[in-house]
Structures are given as structure tokens and as C-alpha cells.
């Protein structure tokens, strides 16, 4: 599945057409701006002073506009402070908002890369949630069971997380290749299998933490923990480095490797790829296995770098948010990084926004969903902002993944 083409404009005197700079990213920026405007409307509706001044709007309209402006400004300012910089903090604590943003962004980037990889091969992977869980289980088990030297222990635990997700994703690809089972159905079912597997393991003694009365796993050894990047007082860890390296790997895979060329060919037209002699089924297995491995790495970074153990909420909503990240990043590895950081910042800033202004953290979920809505409806954004058409948008690109 190829990335979304940019808008086109003619080259004078040649009759040829060339990409208009920023076409695709301009559309994305407008979608984010539109979502923020929708969020502003919801903030005003939820603000008590704004609602009160709306009752006498036609007598003193300035009161309403003033209250609305301050409610939106304060909410978004608190969101920004919680995500990037809070002037009330000093010393190392000043880096805490950025640290939390990057901590939240790391698993989103890794799982988003897995979803984007499968999208580009024409497969719709909504099984990242299960792949994250299996990756977390495998990494945690190695982390608290094996007794290895520091560096080796981290490497083996991370590799186990990748392997756990790789196997879970590879099963989907194998079922697709051998039986034609649709990946949407199999990934949904395997999500439930992974959730129930985790529930079972959290109830058995060899996995559960003593005194065996809580659904939490053993604590991973210190030798298996990912090292902190900005000191022990901040949570950002080497998982962020792994996420960036994974993005570089995905870029290299699709842009520089022979395997990536074949995967892109299958995503563009599997029938033509099959006619050209490519083993479409085998490539589908490889793509889903790689996608699962990336999601499994996301689970490993959560356990080895953030939580230190496995609970029933170890994956949260990361696997489903990863679909949003892949869409917003337009299936481009570096776009996925930007989208992951954006969503990580929204998550980190939501707590500060609620504590400072009373705006509920649920607003962030609304913003994320609205961004997806606008990204999937490029014609609407072009109409509102009067942008020139740039070809098929992400919505049609995603639809192509369903039909292949």
C-alpha cells in the first residue's frame, strides 16, 4: 500500500505535472486544526461561565465571547504545559512534561509502525492490541525468570517481546495465506485470545507475584530494565531509541530493500504481483509477522521501561490508538513518529488540563477521534479550507486495504 500522493501542479512549458510541496501534510495540518476547533466548541459548551453568559448573549455579547475565549485559551494552554513545558516546574522537573509525552509516544510509534506496515501491504491489522499483550508477556517472563548479565538480559527480553508479537502476527498472515481467512476477523479473535491468555497467566503462581492475591506479574529484574535517558527521576527510557530505530528500519525496508519492493507490489496489486512470480501468500505472512513484531516490541518497552510488571491493563488502548497514529502519519514511518508524539503529548497534557481547568481528560479522546474523522474525509477538509485536490486520500487508501 503506497503512501498518499501529494497534490499535483503543472510544470510550465513541459506539459508534465510535479508534486505541489506540502500537499499531503497541509491536509493533515488542516484536519488537526479542525479537530481543535471542534474541541474548542465542546470546551465552551462545558464551561459554566460561558453557558451563563450565553443566556443574555443579545444584551451583552462581549461577555460570552470573553468567557469562551478564556475557557478555550486556559484549557489548551494547560494541555500544552502538560505536554511540553510547565513554567511552575524548575530543575529536572521542568523536563517532566516532555518526558511523559515521549513515554506515551513510544508504544504508539512502535505499534503504529506495525499497523502502517500492514496497511502498505494491503492488510488491515487491528490485532496490534493482542500483539502488544503477547510481546509484554514474553518480555516480562524473560525479565523475571532468567538470570543473565545486565546488557544481555535486556537484549534477550526485548527480543522475546518482538518474538511474541511476531508469532501472534504471523498466525494471522498464515491463516490469510493458507485459508483466505480475512485478517480483520482473525486479528479481532486473536485479540480476545491474548486478553484471556493474560487473564489466565495473572492467576497462576509461576507468573503471578506473591502473595498471589492480586492480578499482577512478578517484577522484572533490574538487569532487564531499559535504561533511563534523562535520569532516574524521569520515565523516558531507551524504548524511545528503539522506536526511532524501528522507524528507520521500516523506511529502509520499503524504500531500499528487495523485500520491501515486493511487499509494496503486493500492496499495490496482489494479482499483478502473483503474475510476476511473487509468492503473495508468503509475503503476506512476512508482513503480518513483521507488523506483529513491531507491536510486540511496543509491549516489551512498556514492561521493561515503564511498568516493570504485567497487569490486565498493560496494553491499555495502545493497539487501537495505533490505527489512528498510522492513519494520521499516512503510513509513512516518519509521519508515524510525528503522529505518535502528537498523541503522546495529548495524553500527557490531558491530566494537567483537567487539574488546572476542570476540562475532563475525555476531551483528548474526542480530539483523537475527530482527527481520524477528518483525515478519513479529505474531500470535506479540502472543501472547508479550499485546498486543491491531490488525489486519493487516506480514506480511500485504507479502503483499498480492505478489498485486497
Secondary structure as UniProt FT lines:
FT   STRAND          8..10
FT   TURN            12..14
FT   STRAND          17..19
FT   TURN            21..22
FT   HELIX           23..46
FT   HELIX           48..54
FT   TURN            55..59
FT   HELIX           61..83
FT   TURN            87..88
FT   HELIX           91..95
FT   HELIX           96..120
FT   TURN            121..122
FT   HELIX           128..145
FT   HELIX           150..179
FT   HELIX           183..201
FT   TURN            202..203
FT   TURN            205..207
FT   TURN            210..211
FT   STRAND          216..217
FT   HELIX           222..224
FT   TURN            232..233
FT   HELIX           239..256
FT   HELIX           258..268
FT   HELIX           270..275
FT   TURN            276..277
FT   HELIX           280..302
FT   HELIX           303..307
FT   TURN            312..313
FT   TURN            316..317
FT   HELIX           318..328
FT   TURN            329..331
FT   HELIX           333..357
FT   HELIX           362..375
FT   HELIX           378..385
FT   HELIX           394..403
//
